[in-house]
Amino acid sequence: MISDTELDALRLSGEKVRVVRDELESNDVTGIVVAWDGEQVLIRRQNRRVVKLDRSYRYQLFSEPRQSPLSE
């Protein structure tokens, strides 16, 4: 699970992140971190829609190569 300090750093930097939910790259969510609580994270996508995602997913910078969730 991603920590509060990591989420805060991503929110302050405004960098685009990739949320890897499963093995399919087409199911990834990309956007910027807006807010979070103990269980969920709000991501604003490029089309300005906001998505609530679970904190247990893998969060990584969009500029980095995609890592599979099974390679943990």
All heavy atoms as a GROMACS GRO file, in nm:
protein
  591
    1MET      N    1   0.085  -0.118   0.000
    1MET     CA    2   0.000   0.000   0.000
    1MET      C    3   0.089   0.123   0.000
    1MET      O    4   0.190   0.130   0.069
    1MET     CB    5  -0.091  -0.002   0.123
    1MET     CG    6  -0.191   0.110   0.121
    1MET     SD    7  -0.336   0.081   0.222
    1MET     CE    8  -0.281   0.138   0.378
    2ILE      N    9   0.050   0.223  -0.077
    2ILE     CA   10   0.127   0.346  -0.090
    2ILE      C   11   0.109   0.431   0.036
    2ILE      O   12   0.000   0.438   0.092
    2ILE     CB   13   0.087   0.422  -0.218
    2ILE    CG1   14   0.184   0.536  -0.245
    2ILE    CG2   15  -0.056   0.469  -0.212
    2ILE    CD1   16   0.174   0.592  -0.385
    3SER      N   17   0.217   0.495   0.080
    3SER     CA   18   0.212   0.571   0.205
    3SER      C   19   0.160   0.713   0.182
    3SER      O   20   0.158   0.763   0.069
    3SER     CB   21   0.351   0.578   0.267
    3SER     OG   22   0.435   0.660   0.190
    4ASP      N   23   0.122   0.778   0.291
    4ASP     CA   24   0.073   0.916   0.285
    4ASP      C   25   0.182   1.010   0.235
    4ASP      O   26   0.155   1.103   0.160
    4ASP     CB   27   0.025   0.963   0.422
    4ASP     CG   28  -0.108   0.900   0.461
    4ASP    OD1   29  -0.180   0.853   0.371
    4ASP    OD2   30  -0.139   0.899   0.581
    5THR      N   31   0.306   0.988   0.277
    5THR     CA   32   0.415   1.077   0.234
    5THR      C   33   0.442   1.065   0.085
    5THR      O   34   0.468   1.165   0.018
    5THR     CB   35   0.544   1.049   0.313
    5THR    OG1   36   0.578   0.910   0.300
    5THR    CG2   37   0.527   1.083   0.460
    6GLU      N   38   0.432   0.943   0.031
    6GLU     CA   39   0.450   0.924  -0.113
    6GLU      C   40   0.337   0.991  -0.191
    6GLU      O   41   0.361   1.057  -0.294
    6GLU     CB   42   0.456   0.776  -0.148
    6GLU     CG   43   0.580   0.706  -0.097
    6GLU     CD   44   0.574   0.556  -0.116
    6GLU    OE1   45   0.466   0.497  -0.092
    6GLU    OE2   46   0.676   0.497  -0.154
    7LEU      N   47   0.214   0.976  -0.143
    7LEU     CA   48   0.100   1.040  -0.209
    7LEU      C   49   0.111   1.191  -0.203
    7LEU      O   50   0.083   1.261  -0.301
    7LEU     CB   51  -0.031   0.994  -0.145
    7LEU     CG   52  -0.076   0.853  -0.179
    7LEU    CD1   53  -0.188   0.809  -0.088
    7LEU    CD2   54  -0.118   0.844  -0.324
    8ASP      N   55   0.155   1.244  -0.090
    8ASP     CA   56   0.169   1.388  -0.076
    8ASP      C   57   0.276   1.442  -0.171
    8ASP      O   58   0.258   1.547  -0.234
    8ASP     CB   59   0.203   1.425   0.069
    8ASP     CG   60   0.185   1.573   0.096
    8ASP    OD1   61   0.086   1.630   0.045
    8ASP    OD2   62   0.269   1.632   0.165
    9ALA      N   63   0.386   1.369  -0.185
    9ALA     CA   64   0.491   1.411  -0.278
    9ALA      C   65   0.440   1.411  -0.422
    9ALA      O   66   0.470   1.503  -0.500
    9ALA     CB   67   0.612   1.319  -0.264
   10LEU      N   68   0.361   1.310  -0.458
   10LEU     CA   69   0.304   1.304  -0.594
   10LEU      C   70   0.205   1.417  -0.617
   10LEU      O   71   0.201   1.477  -0.724
   10LEU     CB   72   0.237   1.169  -0.618
   10LEU     CG   73   0.329   1.049  -0.631
   10LEU    CD1   74   0.249   0.920  -0.630
   10LEU    CD2   75   0.412   1.060  -0.758
   11ARG      N   76   0.123   1.448  -0.516
   11ARG     CA   77   0.026   1.556  -0.529
   11ARG      C   78   0.095   1.691  -0.544
   11ARG      O   79   0.058   1.771  -0.631
   11ARG     CB   80  -0.066   1.559  -0.408
   11ARG     CG   81  -0.174   1.667  -0.414
   11ARG     CD   82  -0.253   1.675  -0.286
   11ARG     NE   83  -0.173   1.711  -0.172
   11ARG     CZ   84  -0.141   1.838  -0.138
   11ARG    NH1   85  -0.183   1.937  -0.210
   11ARG    NH2   86  -0.068   1.861  -0.032
   12LEU      N   87   0.197   1.715  -0.464
   12LEU     CA   88   0.266   1.844  -0.470
   12LEU      C   89   0.345   1.862  -0.600
   12LEU      O   90   0.354   1.973  -0.652
   12LEU     CB   91   0.360   1.858  -0.349
   12LEU     CG   92   0.288   1.875  -0.215
   12LEU    CD1   93   0.389   1.872  -0.102
   12LEU    CD2   94   0.207   2.002  -0.212
   13SER      N   95   0.403   1.753  -0.651
   13SER     CA   96   0.480   1.764  -0.775
   13SER      C   97   0.390   1.781  -0.897
   13SER      O   98   0.430   1.839  -0.997
   13SER     CB   99   0.569   1.641  -0.793
   13SER     OG  100   0.491   1.528  -0.825
   14GLY      N  101   0.267   1.727  -0.890
   14GLY     CA  102   0.176   1.735  -1.003
   14GLY      C  103   0.213   1.644  -1.117
   14GLY      O  104   0.162   1.658  -1.228
   15GLU      N  105   0.301   1.548  -1.091
   15GLU     CA  106   0.343   1.456  -1.197
   15GLU      C  107   0.233   1.355  -1.227
   15GLU      O  108   0.157   1.315  -1.140
   15GLU     CB  109   0.469   1.380  -1.154
   15GLU     CG  110   0.592   1.467  -1.149
   15GLU     CD  111   0.716   1.384  -1.122
   15GLU    OE1  112   0.753   1.305  -1.211
   15GLU    OE2  113   0.771   1.398  -1.013
   16LYS      N  114   0.230   1.313  -1.352
   16LYS     CA  115   0.134   1.214  -1.397
   16LYS      C  116   0.174   1.076  -1.343
   16LYS      O  117   0.291   1.039  -1.349
   16LYS     CB  118   0.131   1.212  -1.550
   16LYS     CG  119   0.015   1.140  -1.610
   16LYS     CD  120   0.016   1.160  -1.761
   16LYS     CE  121  -0.104   1.099  -1.826
   16LYS     NZ  122  -0.101   1.117  -1.971
   17VAL      N  123   0.077   1.003  -1.289
   17VAL     CA  124   0.104   0.870  -1.236
   17VAL      C  125   0.026   0.765  -1.314
   17VAL      O  126  -0.072   0.795  -1.382
   17VAL     CB  127   0.067   0.860  -1.085
   17VAL    CG1  128   0.153   0.950  -1.002
   17VAL    CG2  129  -0.078   0.888  -1.062
   18ARG      N  130   0.073   0.642  -1.303
   18ARG     CA  131   0.005   0.527  -1.362
   18ARG      C  132  -0.037   0.437  -1.246
   18ARG      O  133   0.044   0.407  -1.158
   18ARG     CB  134   0.100   0.450  -1.454
   18ARG     CG  135   0.045   0.316  -1.499
   18ARG     CD  136   0.144   0.235  -1.579
   18ARG     NE  137   0.157   0.294  -1.711
   18ARG     CZ  138   0.273   0.330  -1.765
   18ARG    NH1  139   0.384   0.316  -1.700
   18ARG    NH2  140   0.276   0.382  -1.886
   19VAL      N  141  -0.162   0.395  -1.246
   19VAL     CA  142  -0.212   0.302  -1.146
   19VAL      C  143  -0.232   0.168  -1.215
   19VAL      O  144  -0.316   0.154  -1.303
   19VAL     CB  145  -0.344   0.351  -1.084
   19VAL    CG1  146  -0.388   0.256  -0.973
   19VAL    CG2  147  -0.330   0.492  -1.031
   20VAL      N  148  -0.149   0.070  -1.176
   20VAL     CA  149  -0.154  -0.063  -1.235
   20VAL      C  150  -0.247  -0.148  -1.151
   20VAL      O  151  -0.221  -0.175  -1.035
   20VAL     CB  152  -0.013  -0.125  -1.240
   20VAL    CG1  153  -0.018  -0.264  -1.302
   20VAL    CG2  154   0.082  -0.034  -1.318
   21ARG      N  155  -0.360  -0.189  -1.212
   21ARG     CA  156  -0.461  -0.264  -1.138
   21ARG      C  157  -0.452  -0.414  -1.161
   21ARG      O  158  -0.487  -0.492  -1.074
   21ARG     CB  159  -0.600  -0.215  -1.174
   21ARG     CG  160  -0.618  -0.068  -1.141
   21ARG     CD  161  -0.758  -0.022  -1.159
   21ARG     NE  162  -0.794  -0.016  -1.300
   21ARG     CZ  163  -0.915   0.016  -1.343
   21ARG    NH1  164  -1.010   0.044  -1.258
   21ARG    NH2  165  -0.941   0.021  -1.472
   22ASP      N  166  -0.408  -0.455  -1.281
   22ASP     CA  167  -0.394  -0.598  -1.311
   22ASP      C  168  -0.293  -0.613  -1.424
   22ASP      O  169  -0.222  -0.520  -1.458
   22ASP     CB  170  -0.530  -0.660  -1.345
   22ASP     CG  171  -0.600  -0.592  -1.462
   22ASP    OD1  172  -0.534  -0.524  -1.541
   22ASP    OD2  173  -0.723  -0.608  -1.474
   23GLU      N  174  -0.286  -0.732  -1.481
   23GLU     CA  175  -0.188  -0.761  -1.584
   23GLU      C  176  -0.212  -0.686  -1.715
   23GLU      O  177  -0.119  -0.663  -1.791
   23GLU     CB  178  -0.185  -0.911  -1.613
   23GLU     CG  179  -0.110  -0.991  -1.510
   23GLU     CD  180   0.037  -0.953  -1.505
   23GLU    OE1  181   0.104  -0.949  -1.609
   23GLU    OE2  182   0.083  -0.925  -1.394
   24LEU      N  183  -0.335  -0.647  -1.744
   24LEU     CA  184  -0.367  -0.581  -1.870
   24LEU      C  185  -0.332  -0.433  -1.865
   24LEU      O  186  -0.384  -0.360  -1.782
   24LEU     CB  187  -0.515  -0.597  -1.905
   24LEU     CG  188  -0.564  -0.739  -1.929
   24LEU    CD1  189  -0.714  -0.741  -1.949
   24LEU    CD2  190  -0.493  -0.798  -2.049
   25GLU      N  191  -0.245  -0.391  -1.955
   25GLU     CA  192  -0.205  -0.250  -1.959
   25GLU      C  193  -0.322  -0.159  -1.994
   25GLU      O  194  -0.328  -0.044  -1.953
   25GLU     CB  195  -0.091  -0.231  -2.058
   25GLU     CG  196  -0.028  -0.095  -2.050
   25GLU     CD  197   0.099  -0.084  -2.132
   25GLU    OE1  198   0.151  -0.187  -2.179
   25GLU    OE2  199   0.147   0.029  -2.149
   26SER      N  200  -0.419  -0.210  -2.069
   26SER     CA  201  -0.536  -0.130  -2.107
   26SER      C  202  -0.624  -0.095  -1.987
   26SER      O  203  -0.706  -0.004  -1.995
   26SER     CB  204  -0.618  -0.203  -2.212
   26SER     OG  205  -0.664  -0.326  -2.161
   27ASN      N  206  -0.608  -0.165  -1.876
   27ASN     CA  207  -0.686  -0.137  -1.755
   27ASN      C  208  -0.617  -0.037  -1.662
   27ASN      O  209  -0.670  -0.006  -1.556
   27ASN     CB  210  -0.715  -0.265  -1.678
   27ASN     CG  211  -0.814  -0.354  -1.750
   27ASN    OD1  212  -0.891  -0.306  -1.832
   27ASN    ND2  213  -0.811  -0.482  -1.722
   28ASP      N  214  -0.500   0.010  -1.699
   28ASP     CA  215  -0.429   0.108  -1.617
   28ASP      C  216  -0.503   0.242  -1.618
   28ASP      O  217  -0.568   0.277  -1.716
   28ASP     CB  218  -0.287   0.132  -1.670
   28ASP     CG  219  -0.198   0.011  -1.651
   28ASP    OD1  220  -0.242  -0.088  -1.591
   28ASP    OD2  221  -0.082   0.018  -1.697
   29VAL      N  222  -0.492   0.315  -1.508
   29VAL     CA  223  -0.550   0.448  -1.497
   29VAL      C  224  -0.434   0.546  -1.487
   29VAL      O  225  -0.342   0.526  -1.408
   29VAL     CB  226  -0.640   0.461  -1.373
   29VAL    CG1  227  -0.689   0.603  -1.356
   29VAL    CG2  228  -0.757   0.365  -1.383
   30THR      N  229  -0.437   0.652  -1.569
   30THR     CA  230  -0.332   0.754  -1.564
   30THR      C  231  -0.394   0.888  -1.528
   30THR      O  232  -0.507   0.917  -1.566
   30THR     CB  233  -0.257   0.765  -1.698
   30THR    OG1  234  -0.350   0.798  -1.800
   30THR    CG2  235  -0.185   0.636  -1.732
   31GLY      N  236  -0.320   0.968  -1.455
   31GLY     CA  237  -0.368   1.099  -1.416
   31GLY      C  238  -0.283   1.154  -1.303
   31GLY      O  239  -0.173   1.105  -1.277
   32ILE      N  240  -0.334   1.256  -1.234
   32ILE     CA  241  -0.260   1.316  -1.124
   32ILE      C  242  -0.335   1.291  -0.993
   32ILE      O  243  -0.457   1.279  -0.990
   32ILE     CB  244  -0.238   1.468  -1.144
   32ILE    CG1  245  -0.370   1.541  -1.158
   32ILE    CG2  246  -0.150   1.495  -1.264
   32ILE    CD1  247  -0.357   1.692  -1.156
   33VAL      N  248  -0.258   1.280  -0.885
   33VAL     CA  249  -0.316   1.255  -0.753
   33VAL      C  250  -0.382   1.384  -0.704
   33VAL      O  251  -0.320   1.491  -0.704
   33VAL     CB  252  -0.207   1.209  -0.654
   33VAL    CG1  253  -0.265   1.195  -0.515
   33VAL    CG2  254  -0.145   1.079  -0.700
   34VAL      N  255  -0.507   1.374  -0.661
   34VAL     CA  256  -0.581   1.490  -0.612
   34VAL      C  257  -0.597   1.484  -0.460
   34VAL      O  258  -0.570   1.580  -0.390
   34VAL     CB  259  -0.720   1.498  -0.679
   34VAL    CG1  260  -0.800   1.614  -0.624
   34VAL    CG2  261  -0.706   1.510  -0.829
   35ALA      N  262  -0.643   1.370  -0.409
   35ALA     CA  263  -0.667   1.355  -0.265
   35ALA      C  264  -0.668   1.207  -0.230
   35ALA      O  265  -0.669   1.121  -0.318
   35ALA     CB  266  -0.801   1.419  -0.228
   36TRP      N  267  -0.670   1.178  -0.098
   36TRP     CA  268  -0.674   1.040  -0.054
   36TRP      C  269  -0.723   1.034   0.090
   36TRP      O  270  -0.727   1.134   0.160
   36TRP     CB  271  -0.536   0.974  -0.065
   36TRP     CG  272  -0.433   1.040   0.021
   36TRP    CD1  273  -0.400   1.008   0.150
   36TRP    CD2  274  -0.351   1.150  -0.014
   36TRP    NE1  275  -0.303   1.091   0.197
   36TRP    CE2  276  -0.270   1.180   0.097
   36TRP    CE3  277  -0.338   1.228  -0.128
   36TRP    CZ2  278  -0.178   1.284   0.097
   36TRP    CZ3  279  -0.245   1.330  -0.128
   36TRP    CH2  280  -0.167   1.357  -0.017
   37ASP      N  281  -0.764   0.913   0.130
   37ASP     CA  282  -0.798   0.887   0.269
   37ASP      C  283  -0.734   0.754   0.305
   37ASP      O  284  -0.643   0.708   0.237
   37ASP     CB  285  -0.949   0.889   0.292
   37ASP     CG  286  -1.025   0.783   0.214
   37ASP    OD1  287  -0.962   0.691   0.159
   37ASP    OD2  288  -1.148   0.791   0.209
   38GLY      N  289  -0.780   0.689   0.410
   38GLY     CA  290  -0.718   0.566   0.455
   38GLY      C  291  -0.731   0.448   0.361
   38GLY      O  292  -0.651   0.355   0.365
   39GLU      N  293  -0.831   0.451   0.272
   39GLU     CA  294  -0.856   0.336   0.186
   39GLU      C  295  -0.853   0.367   0.037
   39GLU      O  296  -0.832   0.276  -0.042
   39GLU     CB  297  -0.993   0.277   0.220
   39GLU     CG  298  -1.003   0.225   0.362
   39GLU     CD  299  -1.143   0.175   0.393
   39GLU    OE1  300  -1.227   0.174   0.302
   39GLU    OE2  301  -1.166   0.138   0.508
   40GLN      N  302  -0.877   0.493  -0.003
   40GLN     CA  303  -0.889   0.525  -0.145
   40GLN      C  304  -0.806   0.646  -0.184
   40GLN      O  305  -0.771   0.728  -0.099
   40GLN     CB  306  -1.035   0.550  -0.180
   40GLN     CG  307  -1.123   0.430  -0.161
   40GLN     CD  308  -1.268   0.459  -0.191
   40GLN    OE1  309  -1.316   0.570  -0.168
   40GLN    NE2  310  -1.338   0.360  -0.243
   41VAL      N  311  -0.779   0.657  -0.314
   41VAL     CA  312  -0.706   0.769  -0.372
   41VAL      C  313  -0.789   0.826  -0.486
   41VAL      O  314  -0.845   0.750  -0.565
   41VAL     CB  315  -0.568   0.724  -0.426
   41VAL    CG1  316  -0.494   0.839  -0.489
   41VAL    CG2  317  -0.485   0.660  -0.316
   42LEU      N  318  -0.798   0.958  -0.495
   42LEU     CA  319  -0.866   1.024  -0.606
   42LEU      C  320  -0.763   1.062  -0.711
   42LEU      O  321  -0.666   1.130  -0.681
   42LEU     CB  322  -0.939   1.150  -0.559
   42LEU     CG  323  -1.089   1.140  -0.539
   42LEU    CD1  324  -1.116   1.057  -0.416
   42LEU    CD2  325  -1.149   1.275  -0.528
   43ILE      N  326  -0.787   1.018  -0.834
   43ILE     CA  327  -0.698   1.048  -0.947
   43ILE      C  328  -0.779   1.128  -1.048
   43ILE      O  329  -0.888   1.088  -1.088
   43ILE     CB  330  -0.647   0.918  -1.014
   43ILE    CG1  331  -0.572   0.831  -0.915
   43ILE    CG2  332  -0.562   0.950  -1.136
   43ILE    CD1  333  -0.441   0.885  -0.870
   44ARG      N  334  -0.726   1.245  -1.090
   44ARG     CA  335  -0.791   1.323  -1.196
   44ARG      C  336  -0.729   1.282  -1.328
   44ARG      O  337  -0.611   1.299  -1.352
   44ARG     CB  338  -0.772   1.473  -1.175
   44ARG     CG  339  -0.838   1.553  -1.289
   44ARG     CD  340  -0.831   1.701  -1.269
   44ARG     NE  341  -0.918   1.739  -1.159
   44ARG     CZ  342  -0.879   1.816  -1.058
   44ARG    NH1  343  -0.758   1.865  -1.054
   44ARG    NH2  344  -0.963   1.847  -0.962
   45ARG      N  345  -0.813   1.227  -1.415
   45ARG     CA  346  -0.768   1.183  -1.546
   45ARG      C  347  -0.754   1.302  -1.640
   45ARG      O  348  -0.792   1.414  -1.607
   45ARG     CB  349  -0.866   1.080  -1.601
   45ARG     CG  350  -0.869   0.955  -1.512
   45ARG     CD  351  -0.970   0.854  -1.551
   45ARG     NE  352  -0.983   0.841  -1.694
   45ARG     CZ  353  -1.072   0.766  -1.753
   45ARG    NH1  354  -1.156   0.696  -1.683
   45ARG    NH2  355  -1.079   0.761  -1.883
   46GLN      N  356  -0.700   1.278  -1.759
   46GLN     CA  357  -0.676   1.384  -1.856
   46GLN      C  358  -0.806   1.451  -1.900
   46GLN      O  359  -0.809   1.571  -1.927
   46GLN     CB  360  -0.602   1.329  -1.977
   46GLN     CG  361  -0.561   1.435  -2.075
   46GLN     CD  362  -0.475   1.380  -2.186
   46GLN    OE1  363  -0.442   1.264  -2.189
   46GLN    NE2  364  -0.439   1.464  -2.280
   47ASN      N  365  -0.916   1.375  -1.904
   47ASN     CA  366  -1.045   1.431  -1.945
   47ASN      C  367  -1.116   1.501  -1.829
   47ASN      O  368  -1.233   1.532  -1.838
   47ASN     CB  369  -1.134   1.323  -2.006
   47ASN     CG  370  -1.170   1.214  -1.908
   47ASN    OD1  371  -1.134   1.218  -1.792
   47ASN    ND2  372  -1.242   1.114  -1.956
   48ARG      N  373  -1.044   1.524  -1.719
   48ARG     CA  374  -1.090   1.596  -1.599
   48ARG      C  375  -1.190   1.519  -1.514
   48ARG      O  376  -1.245   1.573  -1.421
   48ARG     CB  377  -1.146   1.734  -1.635
   48ARG     CG  378  -1.043   1.823  -1.695
   48ARG     CD  379  -1.097   1.960  -1.710
   48ARG     NE  380  -0.995   2.045  -1.774
   48ARG     CZ  381  -1.001   2.174  -1.775
   48ARG    NH1  382  -1.100   2.237  -1.716
   48ARG    NH2  383  -0.907   2.243  -1.835
   49ARG      N  384  -1.216   1.395  -1.548
   49ARG     CA  385  -1.301   1.312  -1.463
   49ARG      C  386  -1.216   1.260  -1.348
   49ARG      O  387  -1.098   1.235  -1.361
   49ARG     CB  388  -1.360   1.197  -1.541
   49ARG     CG  389  -1.459   1.246  -1.642
   49ARG     CD  390  -1.529   1.133  -1.708
   49ARG     NE  391  -1.614   1.188  -1.813
   49ARG     CZ  392  -1.734   1.143  -1.839
   49ARG    NH1  393  -1.783   1.042  -1.772
   49ARG    NH2  394  -1.805   1.198  -1.934
   50VAL      N  395  -1.280   1.242  -1.235
   50VAL     CA  396  -1.210   1.195  -1.116
   50VAL      C  397  -1.247   1.049  -1.091
   50VAL      O  398  -1.364   1.011  -1.100
   50VAL     CB  399  -1.247   1.282  -0.994
   50VAL    CG1  400  -1.179   1.232  -0.869
   50VAL    CG2  401  -1.209   1.426  -1.020
   51VAL      N  402  -1.146   0.968  -1.058
   51VAL     CA  403  -1.165   0.825  -1.035
   51VAL      C  404  -1.118   0.793  -0.893
   51VAL      O  405  -1.011   0.837  -0.852
   51VAL     CB  406  -1.084   0.742  -1.136
   51VAL    CG1  407  -1.103   0.595  -1.113
   51VAL    CG2  408  -1.119   0.780  -1.278
   52LYS      N  409  -1.198   0.716  -0.819
   52LYS     CA  410  -1.158   0.667  -0.687
   52LYS      C  411  -1.098   0.529  -0.703
   52LYS      O  412  -1.162   0.439  -0.758
   52LYS     CB  413  -1.280   0.655  -0.595
   52LYS     CG  414  -1.314   0.774  -0.518
   52LYS     CD  415  -1.424   0.737  -0.418
   52LYS     CE  416  -1.482   0.860  -0.356
   52LYS     NZ  417  -1.592   0.828  -0.265
   53LEU      N  418  -0.976   0.512  -0.653
   53LEU     CA  419  -0.908   0.384  -0.664
   53LEU      C  420  -0.858   0.338  -0.528
   53LEU      O  421  -0.828   0.420  -0.441
   53LEU     CB  422  -0.790   0.394  -0.761
   53LEU     CG  423  -0.825   0.431  -0.904
   53LEU    CD1  424  -0.701   0.464  -0.982
   53LEU    CD2  425  -0.900   0.317  -0.970
   54ASP      N  426  -0.848   0.209  -0.511
   54ASP     CA  427  -0.802   0.152  -0.386
   54ASP      C  428  -0.652   0.179  -0.367
   54ASP      O  429  -0.577   0.181  -0.463
   54ASP     CB  430  -0.828   0.001  -0.387
   54ASP     CG  431  -0.815  -0.060  -0.251
   54ASP    OD1  432  -0.901  -0.033  -0.165
   54ASP    OD2  433  -0.717  -0.133  -0.231
   55ARG      N  434  -0.610   0.201  -0.244
   55ARG     CA  435  -0.468   0.228  -0.215
   55ARG      C  436  -0.380   0.106  -0.231
   55ARG      O  437  -0.259   0.118  -0.235
   55ARG     CB  438  -0.454   0.283  -0.074
   55ARG     CG  439  -0.494   0.428  -0.066
   55ARG     CD  440  -0.478   0.484   0.070
   55ARG     NE  441  -0.338   0.502   0.106
   55ARG     CZ  442  -0.297   0.579   0.205
   55ARG    NH1  443  -0.384   0.644   0.279
   55ARG    NH2  444  -0.170   0.591   0.232
   56SER      N  445  -0.438  -0.013  -0.241
   56SER     CA  446  -0.357  -0.135  -0.252
   56SER      C  447  -0.301  -0.156  -0.393
   56SER      O  448  -0.213  -0.240  -0.412
   56SER     CB  449  -0.439  -0.257  -0.211
   56SER     OG  450  -0.546  -0.275  -0.301
   57TYR      N  451  -0.349  -0.081  -0.493
   57TYR     CA  452  -0.295  -0.094  -0.628
   57TYR      C  453  -0.153  -0.038  -0.633
   57TYR      O  454  -0.110   0.035  -0.544
   57TYR     CB  455  -0.381  -0.017  -0.729
   57TYR     CG  456  -0.518  -0.076  -0.751
   57TYR    CD1  457  -0.630   0.006  -0.756
   57TYR    CD2  458  -0.536  -0.212  -0.768
   57TYR    CE1  459  -0.756  -0.046  -0.777
   57TYR    CE2  460  -0.663  -0.265  -0.789
   57TYR     CZ  461  -0.771  -0.182  -0.794
   57TYR     OH  462  -0.896  -0.235  -0.814
   58ARG      N  463  -0.081  -0.069  -0.740
   58ARG     CA  464   0.055  -0.019  -0.757
   58ARG      C  465   0.051   0.119  -0.823
   58ARG      O  466  -0.003   0.135  -0.932
   58ARG     CB  467   0.136  -0.114  -0.846
   58ARG     CG  468   0.279  -0.068  -0.869
   58ARG     CD  469   0.349  -0.156  -0.969
   58ARG     NE  470   0.369  -0.290  -0.917
   58ARG     CZ  471   0.483  -0.332  -0.865
   58ARG    NH1  472   0.586  -0.253  -0.861
   58ARG    NH2  473   0.494  -0.454  -0.820
   59TYR      N  474   0.110   0.218  -0.756
   59TYR     CA  475   0.117   0.355  -0.806
   59TYR      C  476   0.260   0.382  -0.847
   59TYR      O  477   0.352   0.360  -0.768
   59TYR     CB  478   0.074   0.455  -0.697
   59TYR     CG  479  -0.072   0.447  -0.664
   59TYR    CD1  480  -0.122   0.348  -0.580
   59TYR    CD2  481  -0.161   0.538  -0.718
   59TYR    CE1  482  -0.257   0.340  -0.551
   59TYR    CE2  483  -0.297   0.531  -0.689
   59TYR     CZ  484  -0.343   0.431  -0.606
   59TYR     OH  485  -0.477   0.424  -0.578
   60GLN      N  486   0.279   0.428  -0.972
   60GLN     CA  487   0.413   0.460  -1.020
   60GLN      C  488   0.407   0.579  -1.113
   60GLN      O  489   0.301   0.612  -1.166
   60GLN     CB  490   0.474   0.339  -1.090
   60GLN     CG  491   0.398   0.294  -1.213
   60GLN     CD  492   0.452   0.166  -1.271
   60GLN    OE1  493   0.439   0.061  -1.213
   60GLN    NE2  494   0.514   0.178  -1.385
   61LEU      N  495   0.520   0.644  -1.132
   61LEU     CA  496   0.526   0.758  -1.222
   61LEU      C  497   0.499   0.711  -1.364
   61LEU      O  498   0.546   0.604  -1.406
   61LEU     CB  499   0.662   0.826  -1.216
   61LEU     CG  500   0.693   0.898  -1.085
   61LEU    CD1  501   0.835   0.953  -1.090
   61LEU    CD2  502   0.594   1.010  -1.060
   62PHE      N  503   0.426   0.790  -1.440
   62PHE     CA  504   0.393   0.755  -1.577
   62PHE      C  505   0.519   0.751  -1.665
   62PHE      O  506   0.527   0.675  -1.760
   62PHE     CB  507   0.292   0.856  -1.634
   62PHE     CG  508   0.243   0.821  -1.771
   62PHE    CD1  509   0.153   0.717  -1.788
   62PHE    CD2  510   0.287   0.891  -1.881
   62PHE    CE1  511   0.108   0.684  -1.915
   62PHE    CE2  512   0.242   0.859  -2.008
   62PHE     CZ  513   0.152   0.756  -2.025
   63SER      N  514   0.618   0.833  -1.630
   63SER     CA  515   0.741   0.839  -1.709
   63SER      C  516   0.830   0.714  -1.693
   63SER      O  517   0.918   0.691  -1.774
   63SER     CB  518   0.821   0.964  -1.671
   63SER     OG  519   0.851   0.962  -1.532
   64GLU      N  520   0.804   0.634  -1.591
   64GLU     CA  521   0.882   0.512  -1.568
   64GLU      C  522   0.820   0.396  -1.645
   64GLU      O  523   0.700   0.396  -1.673
   64GLU     CB  524   0.885   0.479  -1.420
   64GLU     CG  525   0.957   0.580  -1.335
   64GLU     CD  526   0.951   0.548  -1.188
   64GLU    OE1  527   0.882   0.449  -1.148
   64GLU    OE2  528   1.014   0.622  -1.111
   65PRO      N  529   0.901   0.293  -1.676
   65PRO     CA  530   0.845   0.175  -1.744
   65PRO      C  531   0.742   0.105  -1.656
   65PRO      O  532   0.757   0.102  -1.534
   65PRO     CB  533   0.966   0.085  -1.766
   65PRO     CG  534   1.085   0.168  -1.740
   65PRO     CD  535   1.045   0.285  -1.659
   66ARG      N  536   0.642   0.049  -1.720
   66ARG     CA  537   0.534  -0.017  -1.645
   66ARG      C  538   0.586  -0.143  -1.578
   66ARG      O  539   0.657  -0.224  -1.638
   66ARG     CB  540   0.422  -0.056  -1.741
   66ARG     CG  541   0.303  -0.119  -1.675
   66ARG     CD  542   0.198  -0.159  -1.778
   66ARG     NE  543   0.073  -0.195  -1.718
   66ARG     CZ  544   0.045  -0.318  -1.676
   66ARG    NH1  545   0.133  -0.414  -1.687
   66ARG    NH2  546  -0.072  -0.343  -1.621
   67GLN      N  547   0.548  -0.160  -1.452
   67GLN     CA  548   0.585  -0.281  -1.376
   67GLN      C  549   0.460  -0.364  -1.352
   67GLN      O  550   0.356  -0.310  -1.314
   67GLN     CB  551   0.649  -0.244  -1.243
   67GLN     CG  552   0.779  -0.171  -1.258
   67GLN     CD  553   0.834  -0.129  -1.124
   67GLN    OE1  554   0.773  -0.153  -1.020
   67GLN    NE2  555   0.950  -0.067  -1.124
   68SER      N  556   0.472  -0.491  -1.371
   68SER     CA  557   0.360  -0.582  -1.352
   68SER      C  558   0.326  -0.592  -1.204
   68SER      O  559   0.415  -0.594  -1.118
   68SER     CB  560   0.396  -0.719  -1.407
   68SER     OG  561   0.301  -0.814  -1.368
   69PRO      N  562   0.197  -0.603  -1.169
   69PRO     CA  563   0.160  -0.617  -1.028
   69PRO      C  564   0.203  -0.752  -0.969
   69PRO      O  565   0.212  -0.765  -0.849
   69PRO     CB  566   0.008  -0.603  -1.028
   69PRO     CG  567  -0.034  -0.636  -1.165
   69PRO     CD  568   0.080  -0.596  -1.256
   70LEU      N  569   0.231  -0.848  -1.051
   70LEU     CA  570   0.272  -0.980  -1.003
   70LEU      C  571   0.421  -0.988  -0.975
   70LEU      O  572   0.468  -1.086  -0.917
   70LEU     CB  573   0.231  -1.089  -1.103
   70LEU     CG  574   0.081  -1.102  -1.128
   70LEU    CD1  575   0.056  -1.210  -1.231
   70LEU    CD2  576   0.008  -1.132  -1.000
   71SER      N  577   0.497  -0.885  -1.012
   71SER     CA  578   0.642  -0.888  -0.992
   71SER      C  579   0.685  -0.834  -0.855
   71SER      O  580   0.798  -0.799  -0.836
   71SER     CB  581   0.712  -0.808  -1.102
   71SER     OG  582   0.677  -0.671  -1.092
   72GLU      N  583   0.592  -0.829  -0.761
   72GLU     CA  584   0.622  -0.776  -0.627
   72GLU      C  585   0.707  -0.869  -0.550
   72GLU      O  586   0.704  -0.973  -0.522
   72GLU     CB  587   0.493  -0.744  -0.551
   72GLU     CG  588   0.416  -0.634  -0.617
   72GLU     CD  589   0.284  -0.607  -0.547
   72GLU    OE1  590   0.230  -0.696  -0.478
   72GLU    OE2  591   0.235  -0.495  -0.560
   0.00000   0.00000   0.00000
